[in-house]
Amino acid sequence: MRAPGFWYRPPGLVSALLTPLSWLWRACAGLGRGRPVAVPVPVLCVGNLVAGGTGKTPVVSDLVERLKARHVAAASLSRGHGGRLAGPLAVDPAHHTAADVGDEPLLLALHHPAWIGRDRAAAAQAMVAAGVRAVVMDDGFQNPSLRKDLSLIVVDGGTGFGNGRVIPAGPLRETLTAGVLRADALVVVGDGPGMAAARSVAGNLPLLSARLVPDPAVAATLRDRPVLAFAGIGRPAKFFDTLRMIGARLVEQVSFADHHDFTPAELSALSDRAMQSGAMLVTTEKDAMRLTPEWRQRVCVLPVRLSWDDPAAVERLLDRLMEGAHG
């Protein structure tokens, strides 16, 4: 689904009218909270407080790589949103598709060991049995089934917490107060008002900042090139802004809902419009996971990586994670 526009405007009549329904959402979200299952390895949760994308997946990928650099056999754990398989299972890009396991786990599996499991506790137990020695959860901050040793809240620097209201009156999955109370640090990805919003609620929690950096080789290829960009991610405008930043000339930008399943007819129409404009078709890495191999050959993909403003602060958090696991 696309986020309603009023979620990211100052609270008005619509959000006020929907506020009673947000009370119902909060009540339902609190049901079924049993005792979380603990596993004998550290569990690091990378979550958020809003519906939609904030940049969690690049953060997860970076943290898994940092743990691997410490010689820790780390792997990511995702629910597998959009995939037909329930898991637990290790994602294999050679055999699985986004329709099987979801686009984000498939993307993560291109870079490091990645697992899915709708039952997070059962999946973590299966990961430990398979030799995983640190679990990095992609989302799941609101999932109480698995005990977390360290929890990070990722905030989109461009949009922050929106109007600060809970679904459906706003984008929040839970109140800011309740969410921040369970967090160990906040991570702001990108520039904009999100940093001030995060700072206003962080209190004594560590507040880290990072940004998404486009692959330099692909960026150089796209500089001064006319492009038709399309994206079905949480906030497509962020991708389009990145293309402008690297100097690409956007002749058209097409937004789809997050995790959109592109049809052959849609892709053919986009390709025809690009050819008519003399433009190159460009999309994100996550969107590319939902393309057939044939279409991936026809579309330029712009990878991004996470760059921390203070990498030492990240390492201190990982020190805390690993020390706690051995404490």
Secondary structure, DSSP 8 states (H G I E B T S, - for coil): ----GGGGS---HHHHHHHHHHHHHHHHHTTT----B--SS-EEEEE-SBSS-SSHHHHHHHHHHHHHHTT--EEEEE--TT-S----EE--TTT--HHHH-HHHHHHHTTS-EEE-SSHHHHHHHHHHTT--EEEEES-TT--SB--SEEEEEEETTTTTTTS-BTTTSSBSS-HHHHHHT-SEEEEESSSTHHHHHHHHHTTS-EEEEEEEE-HHHHHHHTT-EEEEEE-SS-HHHHHHHHHHTT-EEEEEEE--TT----HHHHHHHHHHHHHHT-EEEEEHHHHTTS-HHHHHHSEEE-EEEEES-HHHHHHHHHHHHHHHH-
